[in-house]
Amino acid sequence: MNNTLLELKNISYKDENNLILNKINLKINSGEKIALLGKSGSGKTTLLSVLNGTIKPTQGEVKLLNKNFEELDRKQKSKITTIWQDLRLIEDLSAEQNVNCGLLAENNFYFAFKNLLNLSSFKKAHKFMQLCRLHNSIYDKKIRKLSGGQKQRVAIARSLIQGSDILLADEPFNNLDPKLITIIKNLLLENLDKNNTKKSPKTVIVSLHRLDLLNDFDKVIGIKDGKIFFNIKRINLKKLHLDKIY
Amino acid sequence: MNKLKLNYTSLSFLPILVCIPLGYQLLTNIHFGGFILFQEFLISAFNPKIDNEIIINVINRLNETILIGFFSWLVSIIFGAIFGILSSNIFYKIFNIPNLFCGIIRIFLTMVRSIHEVVWGILLMQIYGINFSVGIIAICIPYIAVNSKVFAEQLETIDYKIIESINQINAPKFSSLLTLIWNPIINTFKNFGLYRLECSIRSTVILGLFGIGGIGTSIFLSFQTLNFRELWTYLWSLAILIILSGLIFKKLKFKTTNKILSIFFIAVFFITILLSFSYFLNFIFNNNFENFNSVSSLFKSSSDLGLFDFLKLILETIILSLLSTGIAISLPPLVIGIFNNNTSKTFIKFFAFLLRLIPTPILILTLLTFNNPSLSLAALTLGLHNAGITSKILFKNLDSQDKRNYIAMKSLGISKKTSWLLGLFSQQAKSYLAYCAYRSDIIIRETAIVGVIGSVGLGWQLQESLSSFAWQEVTMVLIAYSSIAIFGELINGKIKNSLT
């Protein structure tokens, strides 16, 4: 059975005069946990941005569930959630309001309004913040007042609360201590729905720099100069592969 | 010989050179006919008229001023925010609408704000006659456009990456928009909105001088009857109102976390929009046009204004703006630098307050008591009034600045004036010039007020054309005014960008 969830066909992306992605072909199946490896500037972030639809490739097709990205409706697009490398939180909102932003897609305008006025319920948000080991004393603190690690976990909680089928994460373990890295990694690779209960396998693509975190991933993709150098099962990963991209 | 090096500090002082031609013309135009009147005007400041009758009159007139000022502020700040959103890129990015519409709205708003509220007021008074509503609408029209620019500028500071991330959540478009703009809008309102109330009250006073009502009308009538003691009673009461409102604003703190207060503000927001629309429609359909029966009268009227005269008026307006801007930029740092001690500072602050307090038409009429009407006199008036405003900003910035450099220089034996210049002012010069660039936008628009009273430039021509119902001329003057203001705004925008 063909269970391809995301597909990139001959994708290239040019930024001004630089070719950042060069003819990339990739198939991602439902439930796969993929680690994306590569040096800084190799094109990992751009590839994730193409996958979530924020960047339109200059050439090629991106398909989600066999449909071109442009043909998808809002609900279908919301199957993808992203943890950005630069977090992209709203600095003037509190931590809990930022996490609640993850629920905007499934709620109406009135919810957004209540969220900004602190009139909405933060129960769900608090649940996910607890999972990310955020202390309740920071729930109502503005983002600008949080530490780097706290901000990182707020961004993770905001993505997890969306309960999307596909999670894209760009170096999500930055700013975290080793103990928190283990907890957050398990959280990202576990399959939680909005009510914090397990559900069908979630597809996860994480860009990484630390090789010791590769356990628990099914596949590893190596990228260099905008090209995919290898796309293999984790158990088949050899030093030879890593030498090609680093 | 050492060459003068152009830096932000020297650029702040250089424009004072405008005083050379200005001073020459003022000296040649001096007359002694009104010195006694001027003396009486000054003495009356210390001896204002106080009796029951005038106190009741002051209260009634202040009530009118506050009402016109408050309603025009409320409507202009709310619609300013709405137009600010509509003229910011964020709206078009969220809704995937071509930016062309954004450009069209921006051009429209630039044209609207290029014409001063006094011009709108005079124009509307000619069409609808004198009434309370004309005052509110005349202030609202340019204020909405000015406020929208400030709101739009704040919305443009939202990081594009955050817009991307909210878009990526795939929420309903309006939810995304609201989440992104909420805080910039609230913060702009907190930092800028209350200041605009003070501006709105000042504009109400100036429009009052032209007959709209409120304390401005009383001030003008007192001046016309040369009742200076009464005039100063009104001016001091206005000063008390401005100082009190300033103190109240300092105490006011809006907490967006206060749920009841937030709901109250939102209710006010929607009720104001509804009432404004119904009020505006009622005004349009229930008002008889006093002098402007149809649009066709615009085309029936002819213009006797020759091209040469018209170009001369445009040139006069431009020179008037440049001379006034020169004074407004250089006078405050020069005076503060020369008289650099605590007693002088208090005196300068008080004098600057008076320059801000006395409406420009009254200021120019006072100066006319010993000088013939001329371009220089109009420029001096406008320059002095705006120097009162720029000096307030300069004092505020200098007072809050770290003084360690200044103290260190003084301890090295460097003179107090040089230490002030290099240790204090030089660090403020850049931001001060950036503010002055913004201020010069306003000066261009304000040339209309002094023009009307001081018989100079397009402002004077506008008054003349309106009085003779020469609508074609009025249109030409308005287009010329608008073009100068837009051109000035473009240049100042470039200067501001290079300074910030």
Contacts between the chains, C-beta under 8 A, distances in Angstrom:
chain1	res1	chain2	res2	distance
A	52	B	168	5.7
A	53	B	168	7.3
A	54	B	164	4.9
A	54	B	167	7.2
A	54	B	168	5.8
A	74	B	170	5.0
A	74	B	172	7.6
A	75	B	170	7.6
A	77	B	170	4.6
A	78	B	169	7.1
A	78	B	170	4.0
A	80	B	168	7.6
A	81	B	168	7.8
A	81	B	169	7.6
A	82	B	165	7.3
A	82	B	168	5.7
A	84	B	161	7.4
A	84	B	165	6.0
A	86	B	161	6.3
A	88	B	159	7.7
A	88	B	161	5.2
A	88	B	162	5.2
A	88	B	164	7.1
A	88	B	165	3.6
A	89	B	162	7.8
A	90	B	162	6.2
A	90	B	166	7.9
A	90	B	179	7.0
A	90	B	180	7.3
A	90	B	183	7.1
A	92	B	183	3.6
A	92	B	184	7.9
A	92	B	187	7.3
A	93	B	179	7.9
A	93	B	182	8.0
A	93	B	183	6.8
A	101	B	166	6.9
A	101	B	169	6.5
A	101	B	171	7.8
A	101	B	179	6.0
A	102	B	169	6.5
A	104	B	166	7.8
A	104	B	169	5.5
A	104	B	171	3.3
A	104	B	172	7.4
A	104	B	175	4.8
A	104	B	176	6.8
A	104	B	179	6.7
A	105	B	169	5.3
A	105	B	170	4.9
A	105	B	171	4.7
A	105	B	172	8.0
A	107	B	171	7.8
A	107	B	175	7.4
A	108	B	172	6.6
A	108	B	175	7.3
A	109	B	172	5.9
A	109	B	174	4.8
A	109	B	175	5.2
A	109	B	178	7.0
A	111	B	175	7.1
A	112	B	171	7.1
A	112	B	172	7.9
A	112	B	174	7.5
A	112	B	175	3.6
A	112	B	176	7.9
A	112	B	178	5.1
A	112	B	179	5.5
A	113	B	178	6.5
A	115	B	179	7.4
A	116	B	178	6.8
A	116	B	179	6.7
A	116	B	182	4.7
A	117	B	256	7.6
A	117	B	259	6.3
A	117	B	262	4.9
A	117	B	263	7.4
A	117	B	266	8.0
A	118	B	257	6.0
A	118	B	259	6.5
A	119	B	259	6.1
A	162	B	169	6.8
